Amino acid sequence: MGGNTMFSLQRLLGNGDKFFDLLEASAEEALTSVQALVKLNKTPDRSNLLYDFVQARRKQKQMRAQISEAVYTTFVTALEREDIESLSHALYRIPKTVEKFSERLLLSPQLIQGVDFSKQTNLIEQATHTVLDMVKSLRQGANLERIKALNDKLHYFEGEADKVVIELLRNLFNDGQDPIKVIVLKDLYDLLEKVIDRCRDVGNIIANIALKNS
């Protein structure tokens, strides 16, 4: 690949550092919300943690607004503007989905007593760390090979998470559980699956940006 095939958002956007700072901060907030999710699974008194999710999503929303404003006040071609906005929106959807999961979880504590979501949440945490690495690599020039390797890693975590969900659902449907509990848990499993899908969306956007500019 080499230096000639690396692209520079600074070159395309002018004041690029602002965008890198905001995008990296968005990815950090996504990771913060996921780390709160991991903690949520280990904490008996879950209600106190809802604040963490709300705060992460609010910060993410503020940064998304700042990015949106910045792309319209900085010279940039339509394609690059679209890429930055798509990435900003995809990052915002990670904590938004995590917050939705936490709200649903707290609605029915009696039905999820003793339920362990750690297999899913641990994979989500690894996926979100990979997302952060991918976002940071934009500032470093987004070498196409490195981005592809990170994106492959992300798809691996998604594949492992899919296997976990199939196993969880098989156990859920075969255990003769209370139908209401089955509905609630299936909804929660699906929401966790969506979080890792949001991570995959971010990875695909960054991979496409790197490919177009290689």
Helices and strands as residue ranges (DSSP letters): G 3-5, H 9-13, H 16-42, G 47-49, H 50-73, H 78-107, H 118-139, H 144-174, H 179-212
